[in-house]
Amino acid sequence: MKKLDAQIARDLVDGTHAAWSDGDIERVLSFYTDDLTYWCNAGSIEGTPYILHGKPAFRTFLHSIHAVAESGSVTEYFHFEDGVARASIECYLLHRRTGLVLSGSFRQVITFCGRRIARLEDYHDAAKMAAFWRLVSCEETVQVAEEELN
């Protein structure tokens, strides 16, 4: 087996984003170790980092996003050194019920074990994400109220 190099690492990262964009969560998970760690600077209500351990928890998390939104992502910048990749990702998230869209970029730090991702760190604009989800919540409340009036 060929040693993990920058091209193979890039192909793995690109593969995860292609699978996510296709809505294929099981294919996304195929790129990860069973004991993966997912860390995100945004996402917890308390403002603390959001951390998941293991494929089952990550699968549940991905399904929860996919249940309410369509999303796409692509790698724009990639650098690999000593088993760790740093990437810039362009993405969008379309909330299905409201039609609201969040788009932009975020950074990833990806640590590999063999030819699988063992740790994924996502660095988002936390304030922008929080504002988007607050807007989604407000819009959903308005839509429910309008439906009840009709």
Phi, psi and omega per residue, in radians:
M1 nan 2.315 3.131
K2 -1.181 2.417 3.117
K3 -1.096 2.542 3.099
L4 -1.075 2.113 3.090
D5 -2.146 -3.109 -3.064
A6 -1.047 -0.698 -3.106
Q7 -1.197 -0.765 3.116
I8 -1.119 -0.754 3.118
A9 -1.059 -0.760 3.115
R10 -1.086 -0.745 3.123
D11 -1.065 -0.681 3.110
L12 -1.131 -0.809 3.136
V13 -1.126 -0.800 3.100
D14 -1.051 -0.641 3.117
G15 -1.102 -0.694 3.120
T16 -1.130 -0.712 -3.122
H17 -1.252 -0.617 3.075
A18 -1.141 -0.751 3.122
A19 -1.117 -0.736 3.118
W20 -1.091 -0.766 -3.139
S21 -1.113 -0.505 3.088
D22 -1.452 -0.113 -3.102
G23 1.314 0.347 -3.079
D24 -1.736 1.502 -3.048
I25 -1.146 -0.673 3.127
E26 -1.120 -0.646 3.069
R27 -1.188 -0.671 3.048
V28 -0.965 -0.877 -3.078
L29 -1.118 -0.436 -3.127
S30 -1.126 -0.294 -3.139
F31 -1.536 -0.053 -3.025
Y32 -1.961 2.685 2.993
T33 -1.259 2.753 -3.140
D34 -1.100 -0.561 -3.089
D35 -1.772 0.540 -3.094
L36 -0.970 2.725 2.974
T37 -2.084 2.258 3.038
Y38 -1.955 2.249 -3.136
W39 -2.250 2.340 3.129
C40 -2.420 2.345 3.140
N41 -1.260 -0.312 -3.103
A42 -2.181 2.594 3.039
G43 2.351 -0.533 3.113
S44 -1.465 2.509 -3.120
I45 -1.064 -0.616 -3.105
E46 -1.316 -0.141 -3.113
G47 1.489 0.116 3.088
T48 -1.588 2.808 3.115
P49 -1.019 2.576 3.123
Y50 -1.715 2.136 -3.060
I51 -2.245 2.306 3.081
L52 -2.192 2.583 3.085
H53 -2.210 2.250 3.044
G54 1.585 2.686 -3.127
K55 -1.075 -0.709 -3.130
P56 -1.025 -0.764 3.135
A57 -1.170 -0.706 3.136
F58 -1.163 -0.699 3.100
R59 -1.040 -0.824 3.126
T60 -1.042 -0.775 3.121
F61 -1.049 -0.852 -3.127
L62 -1.107 -0.713 3.103
H63 -1.105 -0.639 -3.134
S64 -1.131 -0.626 3.088
I65 -1.242 -0.854 -3.086
H66 -1.089 -0.494 -3.134
A67 -1.142 -0.489 -3.076
V68 -1.993 -0.189 -3.029
A69 -2.544 2.675 2.941
E70 -1.719 2.493 -3.087
S71 -2.558 2.634 3.067
G72 -2.479 2.582 3.139
S73 -2.635 2.660 3.140
V74 -2.591 2.521 3.126
T75 -1.345 2.178 3.115
E76 -1.771 -0.671 -3.139
Y77 -2.299 2.496 -3.133
F78 -2.593 2.319 3.055
H79 -2.422 2.318 -3.104
F80 -2.218 2.298 3.097
E81 -2.746 2.307 3.056
D82 0.934 0.734 3.065
G83 1.402 0.107 -3.137
V84 -2.225 2.340 3.107
A85 -1.955 2.590 3.013
R86 -2.149 2.264 -3.053
A87 -2.416 2.654 2.975
S88 -1.959 2.267 -3.030
I89 -2.055 2.271 3.007
E90 -1.655 2.397 -3.057
C91 -2.688 2.919 2.980
Y92 -2.490 2.724 3.060
L93 -2.410 2.091 3.128
L94 -1.846 1.973 3.094
H95 -1.297 2.079 -2.985
R96 -1.094 -0.794 -3.031
R97 -1.217 -0.717 -3.058
T98 -1.673 -0.386 -3.060
G99 1.395 0.054 3.121
L100 -1.258 2.531 -3.093
V101 -2.156 2.335 2.985
L102 -1.934 2.176 3.112
S103 -2.376 2.753 3.129
G104 2.702 -2.632 -3.125
S105 -2.345 2.776 3.034
F106 -2.564 2.888 -3.134
R107 -1.834 2.627 3.042
Q108 -2.256 2.501 2.927
V109 -2.071 2.130 -3.003
I110 -2.116 2.151 3.104
T111 -1.878 2.308 -3.058
F112 -1.839 2.661 2.949
C113 -2.289 1.882 -3.010
G114 1.139 -2.261 3.124
R115 -1.860 0.589 3.101
R116 -2.312 2.732 3.088
I117 -1.512 2.176 -3.129
A118 -1.744 -0.516 -3.140
R119 -2.529 2.297 3.086
L120 -2.155 2.177 3.072
E121 -2.013 2.144 3.092
D122 -1.864 2.304 3.108
Y123 -2.088 1.808 -3.108
H124 -1.829 2.928 2.933
D125 -1.358 1.671 -3.007
A126 -1.065 -0.693 -3.130
A127 -1.144 -0.713 3.124
K128 -1.125 -0.752 3.130
M129 -1.124 -0.770 -3.139
A130 -1.078 -0.741 3.125
A131 -1.101 -0.722 3.119
F132 -1.048 -0.856 -3.089
W133 -1.204 -0.537 3.024
R134 -1.138 -0.742 3.114
L135 -1.107 -0.752 3.084
V136 -0.996 -0.804 -3.125
S137 -1.067 -0.775 3.108
C138 -1.094 -0.800 -3.137
E139 -1.092 -0.714 3.121
E140 -1.123 -0.677 3.106
T141 -1.086 -0.758 3.113
V142 -1.111 -0.780 -3.121
Q143 -1.088 -0.724 3.127
V144 -1.119 -0.762 3.133
A145 -1.077 -0.754 3.119
E146 -1.114 -0.698 3.114
E147 -1.120 -0.660 3.136
E148 -1.204 -0.539 3.115
L149 -1.274 -0.492 -3.100
N150 -1.518 nan nan
